[in-house]
Amino acid sequence: MLTYASRSKFMEFGYLTIIIMETIVCQKMDTLKEIEGVEFPGAFPNEIIQAALDYQPQPEDVFIMTYPKSGTNLAQYLTHLILNKGQPLSNFHEFENSSICIEKDGTEGIKALKSPRVLKTHIPFSKVPKSENSKYIYVARNPKDVSVSLFHNINALLKTPKTFEEHLPLYIDGKLSYGKHLDHVLEFYQHRNEPNNIFITYEEILEDRKKAVLKLAKFLGKEYETMFEENPEIMENIIKYSSVEESRKVIQLEKIFDAYREKDAAAENPEAEKFVFVRKGIVGDWKNHYNEEQSKMVDKLAKEKLGETELYDYWKSLGIFL
């Protein structure tokens, strides 16, 4: 492993790229490894994962928590824009180095982050490092859109893409990284009212960006809650720069996907070649992929897992569940 000092010369490529260099993609992204009861991507080094699980959070740490493809990077960028009073990032390099995904990038670089420090993770709430002085933002996205977004994301790594019919059972059975989606959501949801936790949905953010920003700003601290009264332009900038069009200019994770892809994937898989990480940023793309039987299957699963929650009622009101 590289030491943090020796990593510094690679910083212009971002923390994620450093880890790719170290692993040399010795394991495929679609393999899994179980550590402390959590299924992690096989390409992530064990020592990096363990360091993340053992990390001792500090008061200045703000955790962005999600199940994969639930709005992680949107939440990261929104949080950055709030903490920096609407000042956008200029490029992918700045985006990559504005935060760390602790189980993927390691914890050594955390000290280099500007305070408050934004840390991303997909680790379930039961296993995530906790401190009553840190802040935890959980973003949930409806299961049908998550499954579709995962489908496109995974296929962009493969030489021979899966069909959606092949993919959906893997999602439902929790045979993808980080296990079963709705179990992951429910873990945090049950702790959403604790003072250092906040729960918000991807759909809420898209439905009313201003309301979502105010909700997050209030959670992050009085300084951020009141800044909009002093300077309304801050809100205008946050809404502008967190849009799909503007986000694509900085959240360009597809640039590093080649290192994770199977050999010849980009040449033989059209979806891999044209993939962009910030894809549509909408609610309801699942309708372009699900048939009636698949939709009923996920409806039933959601009812079993979330049926007694306000979250289920909210997603149902949006037409996600029939």
C-alpha positions as CSV (number, residue, x, y, z in Angstrom):
1,M,0.0,0.0,0.0
2,L,1.1,3.6,-0.6
3,T,1.7,5.7,2.4
4,Y,-0.3,9.0,2.6
5,A,2.9,10.9,1.9
6,S,3.7,9.0,-1.2
7,R,0.0,9.4,-2.3
8,S,0.3,13.1,-2.4
9,K,2.0,13.2,-5.8
10,F,-1.1,11.4,-7.2
11,M,-3.6,13.8,-5.6
12,E,-4.4,15.6,-8.9
13,F,-6.2,12.4,-9.9
14,G,-8.4,12.2,-6.8
15,Y,-8.5,9.7,-3.9
16,L,-10.6,7.2,-5.8
17,T,-8.1,7.0,-8.7
18,I,-5.3,6.5,-6.1
19,I,-7.1,3.4,-4.8
20,I,-7.6,2.1,-8.4
21,M,-3.8,2.5,-8.9
22,E,-3.1,0.5,-5.8
23,T,-5.5,-2.4,-6.4
24,I,-4.7,-2.5,-10.1
25,V,-8.2,-3.9,-10.3
26,C,-7.0,-7.3,-9.2
27,Q,-10.6,-8.2,-8.4
28,K,-13.7,-7.6,-10.6
29,M,-16.3,-5.1,-9.4
30,D,-19.1,-7.6,-9.6
31,T,-17.5,-9.9,-7.0
32,L,-18.3,-9.4,-3.4
33,K,-16.5,-9.9,-0.1
34,E,-18.1,-10.0,3.4
35,I,-16.5,-8.1,6.2
36,E,-18.3,-7.7,9.5
37,G,-21.5,-8.9,8.0
38,V,-21.5,-6.4,5.1
39,E,-21.1,-7.3,1.5
40,F,-18.5,-5.0,0.0
41,P,-17.2,-4.8,-3.7
42,G,-14.5,-7.3,-4.2
43,A,-12.2,-4.6,-5.7
44,F,-11.9,-2.7,-2.4
45,P,-8.9,-3.7,-0.3
46,N,-9.7,-5.4,3.0
47,E,-7.4,-3.0,5.0
48,I,-9.2,0.0,3.5
49,I,-12.6,-1.4,4.4
50,Q,-11.5,-2.3,7.9
51,A,-10.0,1.2,8.5
52,A,-13.4,2.7,7.5
53,L,-15.3,0.4,9.9
54,D,-12.8,1.3,12.7
55,Y,-12.7,5.1,12.0
56,Q,-13.4,7.3,15.0
57,P,-15.6,10.2,13.8
58,Q,-14.8,13.8,14.7
59,P,-17.2,16.6,15.5
60,E,-16.5,18.3,12.2
61,D,-17.4,15.2,10.2
62,V,-20.6,15.2,8.1
63,F,-21.5,11.7,6.7
64,I,-23.4,11.3,3.5
65,M,-25.1,7.9,3.8
66,T,-26.9,6.1,1.0
67,Y,-27.4,2.8,-0.6
68,P,-25.6,2.9,-4.0
69,K,-27.3,4.9,-6.8
70,S,-29.6,6.7,-4.4
71,G,-28.3,10.3,-4.9
72,T,-25.0,10.1,-3.1
73,N,-23.1,12.5,-5.3
74,L,-26.1,14.9,-5.6
75,A,-26.2,15.0,-1.8
76,Q,-22.4,15.5,-1.6
77,Y,-22.6,18.4,-4.0
78,L,-25.6,20.0,-2.3
79,T,-23.8,19.7,1.0
80,H,-20.7,21.2,-0.4
81,L,-22.7,24.1,-1.9
82,I,-24.4,24.8,1.4
83,L,-21.2,24.6,3.4
84,N,-19.5,26.9,0.9
85,K,-22.4,29.4,0.6
86,G,-23.2,28.6,-3.0
87,Q,-19.6,28.6,-4.4
88,P,-19.5,25.8,-7.1
89,L,-16.6,23.4,-7.8
90,S,-14.8,24.0,-11.1
91,N,-14.1,20.5,-12.3
92,F,-14.0,16.8,-11.5
93,H,-10.6,17.0,-9.8
94,E,-12.1,19.4,-7.3
95,F,-15.2,17.3,-6.8
96,E,-13.1,14.2,-6.2
97,N,-11.0,15.9,-3.6
98,S,-13.9,17.6,-1.8
99,S,-14.9,14.4,-0.1
100,I,-13.8,10.8,0.7
101,C,-15.8,7.6,0.4
102,I,-14.3,6.0,3.5
103,E,-14.6,2.3,2.5
104,K,-13.3,3.0,-1.0
105,D,-10.7,5.7,-0.6
106,G,-9.4,5.0,2.9
107,T,-9.3,7.3,5.9
108,E,-5.7,8.6,5.7
109,G,-6.8,11.6,3.6
110,I,-9.6,12.8,5.9
111,K,-7.3,15.2,7.7
112,A,-6.6,17.0,4.4
113,L,-10.3,17.8,3.9
114,K,-11.6,21.2,4.6
115,S,-13.7,21.4,7.8
116,P,-16.6,20.6,8.0
117,R,-15.4,17.4,6.4
118,V,-17.9,15.6,4.1
119,L,-17.5,11.8,4.2
120,K,-19.4,9.5,1.9
121,T,-20.3,5.9,2.7
122,H,-22.7,3.1,1.7
123,I,-22.0,1.2,4.9
124,P,-25.3,0.3,6.6
125,F,-26.2,2.4,9.7
126,S,-25.6,-0.5,12.1
127,K,-22.0,-0.7,11.0
128,V,-21.1,2.9,10.2
129,P,-18.7,4.7,12.6
130,K,-20.8,6.7,15.0
131,S,-20.3,9.7,17.2
132,E,-23.0,11.8,18.9
133,N,-21.0,14.9,17.8
134,S,-20.9,14.1,14.1
135,K,-23.7,14.6,11.6
136,Y,-25.4,11.9,9.5
137,I,-27.4,12.7,6.3
138,Y,-29.2,9.7,4.8
139,V,-30.6,10.0,1.3
140,A,-33.1,7.3,0.2
141,R,-34.4,6.7,-3.3
142,N,-37.4,4.5,-4.3
143,P,-36.5,0.9,-5.0
144,K,-37.6,0.8,-8.7
145,D,-35.4,3.7,-9.8
146,V,-32.5,2.4,-7.7
147,S,-32.7,-1.0,-9.3
148,V,-32.7,0.6,-12.8
149,S,-29.8,3.0,-12.0
150,L,-27.8,0.1,-10.6
151,F,-28.6,-1.9,-13.8
152,H,-27.1,0.8,-16.0
153,N,-24.1,1.4,-13.7
154,I,-23.2,-2.3,-13.4
155,N,-23.6,-2.9,-17.2
156,A,-21.2,-0.1,-17.9
157,L,-18.5,-2.3,-16.3
158,L,-19.2,-5.5,-18.2
159,K,-18.0,-6.9,-21.5
160,T,-21.3,-8.7,-21.9
161,P,-24.1,-6.7,-20.3
162,K,-26.9,-8.4,-18.3
163,T,-30.5,-8.1,-19.3
164,F,-32.9,-6.4,-16.8
165,E,-34.5,-9.7,-16.3
166,E,-31.2,-11.1,-15.1
167,H,-30.4,-8.1,-13.0
168,L,-33.6,-7.6,-11.0
169,P,-33.5,-10.9,-9.0
170,L,-29.9,-10.0,-7.9
171,Y,-31.2,-6.6,-6.6
172,I,-34.2,-8.1,-4.9
173,D,-32.2,-10.9,-3.2
174,G,-29.5,-8.5,-2.0
175,K,-26.8,-10.2,-4.1
176,L,-25.2,-6.9,-4.9
177,S,-22.8,-4.7,-2.9
178,Y,-24.2,-3.6,0.5
179,G,-27.0,-6.2,0.6
180,K,-30.7,-5.6,0.4
181,H,-31.7,-2.1,-0.4
182,L,-34.8,-1.7,1.7
183,D,-33.1,-3.2,4.7
184,H,-30.4,-0.6,4.3
185,V,-33.0,2.2,4.1
186,L,-35.0,0.9,7.1
187,E,-31.9,0.7,9.4
188,F,-31.4,4.4,9.2
189,Y,-35.1,5.3,8.9
190,Q,-35.6,3.9,12.4
191,H,-33.0,6.3,13.7
192,R,-34.1,9.3,11.7
193,N,-35.3,11.4,14.7
194,E,-32.0,11.2,16.6
195,P,-30.6,14.8,16.9
196,N,-27.5,14.2,14.8
197,N,-29.4,12.4,12.0
198,I,-31.5,13.6,9.1
199,F,-33.4,11.5,6.6
200,I,-34.3,12.9,3.2
201,T,-35.4,11.3,-0.1
202,Y,-34.0,11.8,-3.6
203,E,-37.6,12.5,-4.7
204,E,-38.0,15.3,-2.1
205,I,-34.8,16.9,-3.5
206,L,-36.0,16.8,-7.1
207,E,-39.6,17.8,-6.2
208,D,-38.7,21.0,-4.3
209,R,-35.0,21.8,-4.4
210,K,-35.3,24.9,-2.3
211,K,-37.2,23.2,0.5
212,A,-34.7,20.4,0.5
213,V,-31.8,22.8,0.7
214,L,-33.4,24.7,3.6
215,K,-34.0,21.4,5.4
216,L,-30.3,20.4,5.0
217,A,-29.0,23.9,5.9
218,K,-31.0,23.9,9.1
219,F,-29.6,20.5,10.0
220,L,-26.0,21.6,9.3
221,G,-26.2,24.6,11.6
222,K,-27.6,28.0,12.4
223,E,-25.0,29.8,10.3
224,Y,-26.2,28.0,7.2
225,E,-29.9,28.3,8.0
226,T,-29.7,32.1,8.2
227,M,-27.4,32.9,5.3
228,F,-30.2,32.9,2.8
229,E,-31.9,35.8,4.6
230,E,-28.6,37.8,4.4
231,N,-27.9,36.9,0.8
232,P,-30.7,35.3,-1.3
233,E,-28.3,34.8,-4.2
234,I,-26.8,31.9,-2.3
235,M,-30.0,29.9,-2.7
236,E,-30.1,30.8,-6.4
237,N,-26.5,29.5,-6.9
238,I,-27.2,26.3,-5.0
239,I,-30.2,25.5,-7.1
240,K,-28.4,26.4,-10.3
241,Y,-25.2,24.5,-9.7
242,S,-26.8,21.4,-8.3
243,S,-28.9,20.9,-11.4
244,V,-28.3,17.9,-13.6
245,E,-26.8,20.0,-16.4
246,E,-24.3,21.8,-14.1
247,S,-23.6,18.7,-12.0
248,R,-22.5,16.8,-15.1
249,K,-19.6,19.3,-15.5
250,V,-18.0,18.2,-12.2
251,I,-19.4,14.8,-11.3
252,Q,-17.7,12.9,-14.1
253,L,-17.0,9.6,-12.4
254,E,-17.2,7.9,-15.8
255,K,-13.7,9.2,-16.3
256,I,-12.3,6.5,-14.0
257,F,-14.7,3.7,-15.0
258,D,-12.2,2.3,-17.5
259,A,-10.0,1.1,-14.6
260,Y,-12.9,-1.0,-13.2
261,R,-14.2,-2.4,-16.5
262,E,-13.7,-5.9,-17.7
263,K,-11.2,-6.2,-20.5
264,D,-12.5,-4.9,-23.9
265,A,-15.8,-3.9,-22.2
266,A,-15.7,-0.4,-23.7
267,A,-15.0,-1.8,-27.2
268,E,-17.7,-4.5,-27.2
269,N,-20.4,-3.1,-25.0
270,P,-22.2,0.0,-26.4
271,E,-23.6,0.9,-23.0
272,A,-20.2,1.0,-21.5
273,E,-18.8,3.2,-24.2
274,K,-21.6,5.8,-23.9
275,F,-22.1,5.7,-20.1
276,V,-22.2,8.9,-18.1
277,F,-22.4,8.7,-14.3
278,V,-25.0,11.5,-13.9
279,R,-27.5,9.9,-16.2
280,K,-31.0,11.3,-16.1
281,G,-31.6,12.6,-12.6
282,I,-35.4,12.0,-12.7
283,V,-38.1,10.1,-10.9
284,G,-39.9,7.3,-12.8
285,D,-37.3,5.9,-15.2
286,W,-38.2,2.5,-13.9
287,K,-41.3,2.7,-16.1
288,N,-39.0,2.2,-19.1
289,H,-37.7,-1.1,-17.8
290,Y,-40.2,-2.8,-15.6
291,N,-43.0,-5.1,-16.9
292,E,-46.2,-5.5,-14.9
293,E,-45.1,-8.7,-13.1
294,Q,-41.8,-7.2,-12.1
295,S,-43.5,-4.1,-10.8
296,K,-45.9,-6.1,-8.7
297,M,-43.0,-8.1,-7.3
298,V,-41.2,-5.0,-6.0
299,D,-44.5,-3.5,-4.8
300,K,-45.0,-6.6,-2.6
301,L,-41.4,-6.4,-1.3
302,A,-41.8,-2.7,-0.4
303,K,-45.1,-3.4,1.3
304,E,-43.5,-6.2,3.4
305,K,-40.5,-4.0,4.4
306,L,-41.9,-0.5,4.6
307,G,-45.6,-0.9,4.7
308,E,-46.0,0.6,8.2
309,T,-43.9,3.7,7.5
310,E,-44.6,7.2,6.2
311,L,-41.9,6.6,3.7
312,Y,-43.9,3.9,2.0
313,D,-46.9,6.1,1.9
314,Y,-44.9,8.9,0.4
315,W,-43.5,6.8,-2.4
316,K,-46.9,5.3,-3.1
317,S,-48.3,8.8,-3.4
318,L,-45.8,9.4,-6.2
319,G,-47.1,6.4,-8.1
320,I,-44.1,4.2,-7.4
321,F,-46.2,1.5,-5.8
322,L,-49.6,0.5,-7.1
